[in-house]
Amino acid sequence: MSLTTSLLHARSGMIAAQSGLDVVSRNIANAETEGYTKKSHNQENLIIGGVGRGVQTTEVSRKVNDNLQREVRDQTANIEKLKILDEFLGRLELEFGKPGDKSSIADKVSGLKRAFQTLSATPESASSKIALVTAADSLARSFNSFNNLLQDLRAESDNRISGFIDAINSDLGLIKGLNEQIGQRTAAEKSTADLEDKRDQLLLSVNKNISIGSFKRSNNRLTISTADGRLMLDDTQIPMAFSATSSFTAATTGNGVTLGGADISANIKSRDGVLSGLLALRDTVLPQFQTKLDDLALEIAKQLDVVAVAGSTEALNLFTDAAGNAPAAFTPADNFTNGFAGTIRDRAALKADPSLVTDPTGGLTVLGSSDNRLQLAILSLFEGQTSLSQVPTVNNTLEGFAAALVGDVATSKAEYDTQLKFQNVFRDQLRDRFENESGVNTDEELTNLITLEAAFGASARVLNAVQRAFDEVINIL
């Protein structure tokens, strides 16, 4: 082997070690950078004409478990959906309160019952009559308030959708640009490791907002679709779109999310991600509570509309809708109406003349100012079991249904909270596994640093030895 060959070997060894030191320093510098994966410095024997001519470096690579990475993304999407549901249900629970809270709908129903109990004891008392009308007004206002809260939360969830649609489109546009760069570098046999890290972070960002599927094509470019297989990005990007709904009532159906002009709202709701949570809240979760609230309001109004007492009927009509119609006057009578909780009122005539609560229409012949038969008949309605129009197989008292509604909100919030905690733990375990496999271990990198320093130093000593040999040859000549 000639001195020139030895020189080339030493030089290639120093270059390879220098390249390795560059990779190690990048790994150490980015050890805490989110989304950064460990980069590996690769080298191989340089063979020219069948003879070894030193060492050469190949492209920098990364080691990533694609299946584990996909599990982390999918689990993150699940968590993002639960976080949205947990947030909104927490706000709903805060306003609905607990059955014993003074502001809860359950306490307002009990308050109305207590007002009838007081009036039954002193039916001639003007103050008791005023107190009963006040209690009825307070209950009606509570129904109105909770109705407005539910629609405000639906409107907020609807408004938030637009921002996340914009974020998805933006991220997909950036991924498209990275796809082009990665494809070009792959064709040129250059490293794409850092670009793929950046693309994976954008992919995670998209997956937080909507469940997706993806696969790499032969040119290392990424194709992305919705979880049910609708194409979002290949060489071209398919835009998502959404127009915020102008206003909400209980009967409002929110606008749909489209992909390339096709409505995919139902597909999104059945999956995970922020959009799934927002659409589920707007179209399913909150409307379910609205139905329960409307049903309870209607049943209370029906029970306190026309009351059977002493073989006769008394049209108390304690509650009406905004137009002044009592349930018996609905078309058809006592018909369930979406949003009734938002329009329920205590009857205007009773507010104007509270004395009518003891003898509203004269259907019952009152036996004097101390006649409390109507109030006792009403109290028996509070004590008796009934059923709601939307769940006719379930029986309970009016107070029981009100307490159950408040309890349902608290239970739903607790269930989402429990799921969120569990899924967070599971996601963290997956992420730790991924970090152990693909993340930077600084102890290992420091060991690699020492090894590369030694290799660089050894090659440098060979270079010096060759230089001295050249000097001696020149001196001989």
C-alpha positions as CSV (number, residue, x, y, z in Angstrom):
1,M,0.0,0.0,0.0
2,S,1.5,3.4,-1.0
3,L,1.8,6.4,1.2
4,T,-0.7,8.2,-1.1
5,T,-3.3,5.5,-0.4
6,S,-2.6,5.7,3.3
7,L,-3.1,9.5,3.1
8,L,-6.5,9.0,1.3
9,H,-7.5,6.5,4.0
10,A,-6.7,8.9,6.8
11,R,-8.3,11.8,5.1
12,S,-11.6,9.8,4.5
13,G,-11.5,8.7,8.1
14,M,-11.2,12.2,9.4
15,I,-14.1,13.4,7.1
16,A,-16.3,10.5,8.2
17,A,-15.6,11.2,11.9
18,Q,-16.2,14.9,11.3
19,S,-19.6,14.1,9.7
20,G,-20.4,11.8,12.6
21,L,-19.6,14.5,15.1
22,D,-21.9,16.9,13.2
23,V,-24.8,14.4,13.5
24,V,-24.1,13.7,17.2
25,S,-24.0,17.4,18.0
26,R,-27.3,17.9,16.3
27,N,-28.8,15.0,18.3
28,I,-27.6,16.4,21.6
29,A,-28.7,20.0,20.7
30,N,-32.2,18.7,19.8
31,A,-32.6,16.2,22.6
32,E,-35.5,18.2,24.1
33,T,-37.0,19.4,20.8
34,E,-40.5,18.1,20.3
35,G,-40.9,15.9,17.3
36,Y,-37.1,15.5,16.7
37,T,-36.0,11.9,16.2
38,K,-32.5,10.5,16.6
39,K,-30.4,10.8,13.5
40,S,-27.9,8.1,12.6
41,H,-24.5,8.7,10.9
42,N,-24.0,5.9,8.4
43,Q,-20.7,4.9,6.8
44,E,-19.4,2.1,4.6
45,N,-16.2,0.8,3.1
46,L,-15.2,2.8,0.0
47,I,-14.2,0.4,-2.8
48,I,-12.7,1.6,-6.0
49,G,-11.7,-0.9,-8.7
50,G,-12.3,-3.7,-6.3
51,V,-9.8,-2.3,-3.7
52,G,-10.7,-0.6,-0.5
53,R,-9.9,3.1,-0.6
54,G,-11.0,4.2,2.9
55,V,-14.5,5.0,4.2
56,Q,-17.4,7.0,2.8
57,T,-20.5,8.4,4.5
58,T,-24.0,7.7,3.3
59,E,-27.1,9.8,3.9
60,V,-28.2,10.6,7.5
61,S,-31.1,8.4,8.4
62,R,-33.6,8.1,11.3
63,K,-35.1,5.1,13.0
64,V,-38.9,5.5,13.4
65,N,-41.5,2.8,14.2
66,D,-44.3,3.9,11.9
67,N,-46.9,1.7,13.5
68,L,-46.1,3.0,17.0
69,Q,-46.1,6.6,15.7
70,R,-49.5,6.0,14.2
71,E,-50.8,4.7,17.5
72,V,-49.6,7.8,19.3
73,R,-51.3,10.0,16.7
74,D,-54.6,8.1,16.9
75,Q,-54.5,8.2,20.7
76,T,-53.8,11.9,20.6
77,A,-56.9,12.5,18.4
78,N,-59.0,10.5,20.9
79,I,-57.7,12.7,23.7
80,E,-58.4,16.0,21.8
81,K,-62.0,14.9,21.3
82,L,-62.4,14.0,25.0
83,K,-60.8,17.3,26.0
84,I,-63.4,19.3,24.1
85,L,-66.3,17.3,25.4
86,D,-64.9,17.5,29.0
87,E,-64.5,21.3,28.7
88,F,-68.0,22.0,27.5
89,L,-69.7,19.5,29.9
90,G,-67.7,21.1,32.7
91,R,-69.2,24.5,31.8
92,L,-72.6,23.0,31.5
93,E,-72.3,21.3,34.9
94,L,-71.1,24.6,36.5
95,E,-74.3,26.3,35.4
96,F,-76.8,23.4,36.0
97,G,-75.3,22.9,39.4
98,K,-76.2,20.0,41.7
99,P,-79.7,18.9,42.9
100,G,-79.2,20.7,46.2
101,D,-77.9,24.0,44.7
102,K,-80.2,27.0,44.9
103,S,-79.6,27.8,41.3
104,S,-80.3,24.3,40.0
105,I,-83.5,23.5,38.1
106,A,-84.2,20.8,40.6
107,D,-84.3,23.3,43.5
108,K,-86.6,25.6,41.5
109,V,-89.1,22.7,41.0
110,S,-88.9,22.0,44.7
111,G,-89.3,25.7,45.4
112,L,-92.6,25.7,43.4
113,K,-93.8,22.7,45.4
114,R,-92.9,24.4,48.7
115,A,-94.9,27.5,47.5
116,F,-98.0,25.2,47.0
117,Q,-97.5,23.7,50.4
118,T,-97.4,27.1,52.0
119,L,-100.5,28.2,50.0
120,S,-102.4,25.0,51.0
121,A,-101.8,25.9,54.6
122,T,-102.9,29.5,54.2
123,P,-105.0,29.7,51.0
124,E,-106.4,33.1,52.0
125,S,-103.0,34.7,52.3
126,A,-102.2,37.3,49.6
127,S,-98.5,37.0,50.3
128,S,-98.6,33.2,49.8
129,K,-100.3,33.7,46.4
130,I,-97.7,36.2,45.4
131,A,-94.9,33.9,46.6
132,L,-96.3,31.1,44.5
133,V,-96.4,33.2,41.3
134,T,-92.9,34.4,42.1
135,A,-91.7,30.7,42.4
136,A,-93.4,29.9,39.1
137,D,-91.7,32.8,37.4
138,S,-88.4,31.8,38.9
139,L,-88.8,28.3,37.5
140,A,-89.8,29.5,34.1
141,R,-86.8,31.9,34.0
142,S,-84.5,29.0,34.9
143,F,-85.8,27.0,32.0
144,N,-85.2,30.0,29.7
145,S,-81.7,30.5,31.1
146,F,-80.6,26.9,30.6
147,N,-82.2,26.8,27.2
148,N,-80.1,29.9,26.2
149,L,-77.0,28.3,27.7
150,L,-77.4,25.2,25.7
151,Q,-77.8,27.2,22.5
152,D,-74.9,29.5,23.3
153,L,-72.7,26.4,23.8
154,R,-73.9,25.0,20.5
155,A,-73.1,28.3,18.8
156,E,-69.7,28.4,20.3
157,S,-68.8,24.9,19.2
158,D,-70.0,25.8,15.7
159,N,-67.9,29.0,15.6
160,R,-64.8,27.1,16.7
161,I,-65.1,24.7,13.8
162,S,-64.0,27.4,11.3
163,G,-60.7,28.0,13.0
164,F,-59.8,24.3,13.0
165,I,-60.8,23.8,9.4
166,D,-58.4,26.7,8.5
167,A,-55.7,25.0,10.6
168,I,-56.1,21.7,8.8
169,N,-56.0,23.3,5.3
170,S,-52.9,25.2,6.3
171,D,-51.1,22.2,7.7
172,L,-52.0,20.1,4.6
173,G,-50.6,22.9,2.4
174,L,-47.3,22.8,4.3
175,I,-47.2,19.0,4.1
176,K,-47.7,19.3,0.3
177,G,-44.7,21.5,0.1
178,L,-42.6,19.2,2.3
179,N,-43.8,16.3,0.1
180,E,-42.3,18.0,-2.9
181,Q,-39.0,18.7,-1.2
182,I,-38.8,15.1,0.2
183,G,-39.6,13.7,-3.2
184,Q,-36.8,15.7,-4.9
185,R,-34.2,14.8,-2.2
186,T,-35.2,11.1,-2.4
187,A,-34.7,11.1,-6.1
188,A,-31.3,12.8,-5.6
189,E,-30.4,10.2,-2.9
190,K,-30.1,12.8,-0.3
191,S,-31.2,12.6,3.4
192,T,-34.8,13.5,4.1
193,A,-34.7,12.7,7.8
194,D,-35.1,16.3,9.1
195,L,-37.8,17.1,6.6
196,E,-39.7,13.9,7.6
197,D,-39.5,15.0,11.2
198,K,-41.2,18.3,10.3
199,R,-43.8,16.5,8.2
200,D,-44.6,14.1,11.0
201,Q,-45.2,17.1,13.4
202,L,-47.6,18.6,10.9
203,L,-49.3,15.2,10.4
204,L,-49.8,15.0,14.2
205,S,-51.3,18.5,14.1
206,V,-53.8,17.5,11.5
207,N,-54.6,14.3,13.3
208,K,-55.4,16.2,16.5
209,N,-58.1,18.0,14.6
210,I,-59.5,15.1,12.5
211,S,-58.9,11.4,12.3
212,I,-56.8,10.6,9.3
213,G,-55.1,7.7,7.5
214,S,-51.8,8.0,5.6
215,F,-49.2,6.0,3.7
216,K,-45.9,6.7,2.0
217,R,-45.6,6.2,-1.8
218,S,-42.5,4.9,-3.5
219,N,-41.0,8.4,-3.8
220,N,-41.4,8.9,-0.1
221,R,-44.2,11.3,-0.5
222,L,-47.2,11.1,1.8
223,T,-50.8,10.5,0.8
224,I,-53.4,11.5,3.4
225,S,-57.1,10.6,3.6
226,T,-59.8,10.8,6.2
227,A,-60.2,7.8,8.5
228,D,-62.9,6.4,6.2
229,G,-60.8,6.7,3.1
230,R,-61.7,10.1,1.5
231,L,-58.7,11.6,-0.2
232,M,-57.3,14.8,1.3
233,L,-53.8,15.1,-0.1
234,D,-51.7,13.3,-2.7
235,D,-50.0,15.4,-5.4
236,T,-52.9,17.8,-5.0
237,Q,-54.7,19.1,-1.9
238,I,-58.5,18.6,-1.6
239,P,-59.8,21.6,0.4
240,M,-62.0,21.4,3.5
241,A,-64.7,24.1,4.0
242,F,-67.2,25.2,6.6
243,S,-69.5,28.2,6.9
244,A,-70.5,29.1,10.5
245,T,-74.2,28.8,11.3
246,S,-75.6,32.3,11.7
247,S,-77.7,31.6,14.8
248,F,-79.0,28.8,16.9
249,T,-82.3,27.8,18.4
250,A,-83.3,24.3,19.6
251,A,-84.6,23.5,16.1
252,T,-81.5,24.7,14.3
253,T,-79.4,22.1,12.4
254,G,-75.8,23.4,12.0
255,N,-74.0,23.6,8.7
256,G,-71.9,20.7,7.5
257,V,-68.2,20.3,7.0
258,T,-67.3,19.6,3.4
259,L,-64.3,18.0,1.7
260,G,-64.0,18.8,-1.9
261,G,-67.7,19.9,-1.8
262,A,-69.0,16.7,-0.2
263,D,-70.5,16.8,3.3
264,I,-68.4,14.6,5.6
265,S,-69.8,15.8,9.0
266,A,-71.3,12.4,9.9
267,N,-68.1,10.6,9.1
268,I,-66.1,13.1,11.3
269,K,-68.5,12.7,14.2
270,S,-68.0,9.0,14.3
271,R,-64.2,9.3,14.7
272,D,-61.8,11.3,16.9
273,G,-60.2,14.7,16.9
274,V,-61.3,18.2,17.9
275,L,-63.7,18.5,15.0
276,S,-65.4,15.3,16.0
277,G,-65.9,16.6,19.5
278,L,-67.2,20.0,18.4
279,L,-69.7,18.4,15.9
280,A,-70.8,15.8,18.5
281,L,-71.5,18.6,21.0
282,R,-73.3,20.8,18.5
283,D,-75.4,18.0,16.9
284,T,-75.8,15.3,19.5
285,V,-74.6,15.9,23.1
286,L,-76.1,19.3,23.8
287,P,-79.3,18.6,21.8
288,Q,-79.9,15.5,24.0
289,F,-79.8,17.7,27.1
290,Q,-82.0,20.2,25.3
291,T,-84.6,17.5,24.7
292,K,-84.6,16.5,28.3
293,L,-84.9,20.1,29.4
294,D,-87.8,20.7,27.0
295,D,-89.5,17.5,28.0
296,L,-89.3,18.4,31.7
297,A,-90.6,21.9,31.1
298,L,-93.5,20.5,29.1
299,E,-94.5,17.9,31.7
300,I,-94.5,20.5,34.5
301,A,-96.7,22.8,32.3
302,K,-99.0,19.9,31.5
303,Q,-99.4,18.8,35.1
304,L,-100.2,22.3,36.2
305,D,-102.5,23.1,33.3
306,V,-105.9,21.6,33.8
307,V,-106.1,20.0,37.2
308,A,-108.7,17.4,38.3
309,V,-110.1,18.3,41.7
310,A,-113.2,17.1,43.6
311,G,-114.9,15.7,40.6
312,S,-114.3,18.8,38.6
313,T,-111.5,20.4,36.6
314,E,-109.8,23.6,37.2
315,A,-107.8,25.3,34.4
316,L,-104.9,26.7,36.4
317,N,-102.8,27.2,33.3
318,L,-99.8,28.1,35.5
319,F,-97.4,28.0,32.5
320,T,-97.8,28.9,28.9
321,D,-95.5,29.4,25.8
322,A,-94.4,32.9,24.7
323,A,-97.7,33.3,22.8
324,G,-99.7,32.7,25.9
325,N,-100.9,29.2,25.0
326,A,-101.1,26.5,27.7
327,P,-100.2,22.9,26.7
328,A,-103.9,21.9,26.3
329,A,-104.2,24.6,23.6
330,F,-101.1,23.3,21.6
331,T,-101.7,21.7,18.2
332,P,-102.1,18.8,18.9
333,A,-102.8,19.2,22.6
334,D,-99.7,18.7,24.9
335,N,-97.5,18.2,21.8
336,F,-93.7,18.1,22.5
337,T,-92.0,21.2,21.0
338,N,-88.2,21.7,20.5
339,G,-87.2,24.7,22.5
340,F,-90.2,24.9,24.8
341,A,-87.9,25.4,27.7
342,G,-86.9,28.7,26.0
343,T,-90.4,30.0,25.6
344,I,-92.1,28.8,28.8
345,R,-93.7,31.6,30.9
346,D,-95.8,31.8,34.0
347,R,-99.3,32.9,32.8
348,A,-99.5,36.7,32.4
349,A,-103.0,36.8,34.0
350,L,-101.6,35.2,37.2
351,K,-98.8,37.7,37.4
352,A,-101.3,40.5,37.0
353,D,-103.7,39.0,39.6
354,P,-102.0,36.4,41.9
355,S,-105.4,35.8,43.6
356,L,-106.3,33.7,40.6
357,V,-104.1,30.8,41.7
358,T,-106.8,29.7,44.2
359,D,-109.8,30.1,41.8
360,P,-108.5,30.5,38.2
361,T,-111.7,29.9,36.2
362,G,-114.5,28.9,38.6
363,G,-114.7,25.3,37.3
364,L,-114.4,24.4,41.0
365,T,-116.9,25.9,43.4
366,V,-114.7,27.4,46.1
367,L,-116.1,26.9,49.5
368,G,-114.6,30.0,51.0
369,S,-111.2,31.7,51.2
370,S,-109.8,28.8,53.3
371,D,-110.7,26.2,50.6
372,N,-107.4,24.4,49.8
373,R,-108.6,21.5,47.7
374,L,-107.0,22.8,44.5
375,Q,-103.6,23.2,46.2
376,L,-103.8,19.7,47.8
377,A,-104.7,18.2,44.4
378,I,-101.7,19.9,42.9
379,L,-99.4,18.7,45.7
380,S,-100.6,15.2,44.9
381,L,-99.4,15.7,41.4
382,F,-96.0,16.6,42.7
383,E,-96.0,13.4,44.9
384,G,-97.3,11.1,42.1
385,Q,-95.3,9.3,39.5
386,T,-95.5,10.4,35.9
387,S,-93.5,9.9,32.6
388,L,-92.0,12.3,30.1
389,S,-93.2,12.3,26.5
390,Q,-89.7,11.4,25.1
391,V,-89.0,8.6,27.5
392,P,-92.5,7.2,28.3
393,T,-91.1,4.0,29.8
394,V,-89.5,5.8,32.7
395,N,-91.6,6.9,35.7
396,N,-90.6,9.4,38.3
397,T,-91.9,12.5,40.2
398,L,-91.5,16.0,38.8
399,E,-88.8,16.6,41.4
400,G,-87.2,13.3,40.6
401,F,-87.0,14.1,36.8
402,A,-85.5,17.5,37.6
403,A,-82.9,16.0,39.9
404,A,-82.1,13.3,37.3
405,L,-81.5,16.0,34.6
406,V,-79.0,17.7,36.8
407,G,-77.5,14.4,37.7
408,D,-77.2,13.4,34.0
409,V,-75.1,16.5,33.3
410,A,-72.8,15.7,36.3
411,T,-72.5,12.0,35.4
412,S,-71.6,12.8,31.8
413,K,-68.9,15.2,32.9
414,A,-67.5,12.7,35.3
415,E,-67.5,10.0,32.6
416,Y,-65.6,12.2,30.1
417,D,-63.2,13.2,32.9
418,T,-62.5,9.5,33.8
419,Q,-62.0,8.6,30.1
420,L,-59.7,11.5,29.6
421,K,-57.5,10.6,32.5
422,F,-57.2,7.0,31.4
423,Q,-56.5,7.8,27.7
424,N,-53.9,10.4,28.8
425,V,-52.0,7.7,30.7
426,F,-52.3,5.3,27.8
427,R,-51.1,7.9,25.3
428,D,-48.1,8.8,27.6
429,Q,-47.1,5.1,27.7
430,L,-47.2,4.9,23.9
431,R,-45.3,8.1,23.6
432,D,-42.6,6.9,26.1
433,R,-42.2,3.8,24.1
434,F,-41.8,5.8,20.9
435,E,-39.3,8.1,22.6
436,N,-37.3,5.2,23.8
437,E,-37.1,3.8,20.3
438,S,-36.8,7.0,18.2
439,G,-35.8,9.7,20.6
440,V,-32.4,11.0,21.6
441,N,-30.6,9.3,24.5
442,T,-27.9,11.8,25.6
443,D,-25.9,9.2,27.4
444,E,-25.6,7.2,24.2
445,E,-24.7,10.3,22.2
446,L,-22.0,11.2,24.6
447,T,-20.5,7.7,24.2
448,N,-20.7,8.1,20.4
449,L,-19.0,11.5,20.8
450,I,-16.0,10.0,22.6
451,T,-15.8,7.2,20.0
452,L,-15.8,9.7,17.1
453,E,-13.3,11.9,18.8
454,A,-11.0,8.9,19.2
455,A,-11.5,7.9,15.5
456,F,-10.8,11.5,14.4
457,G,-7.7,11.6,16.5
458,A,-6.5,8.2,15.2
459,S,-6.9,9.3,11.6
460,A,-5.1,12.5,12.4
461,R,-2.2,10.5,13.8
462,V,-2.1,8.4,10.7
463,L,-2.1,11.6,8.6
464,N,0.8,12.9,10.7
465,A,2.7,9.6,10.3
466,V,2.2,9.7,6.5
467,Q,3.4,13.3,6.4
468,R,6.6,12.4,8.3
469,A,7.2,9.6,5.9
470,F,6.8,11.9,2.9
471,D,9.2,14.3,4.6
472,E,11.8,11.6,5.0
473,V,11.4,10.5,1.4
474,I,11.9,14.0,0.2
475,N,15.0,14.4,2.4
476,I,16.5,11.2,0.9
477,L,15.9,12.5,-2.5
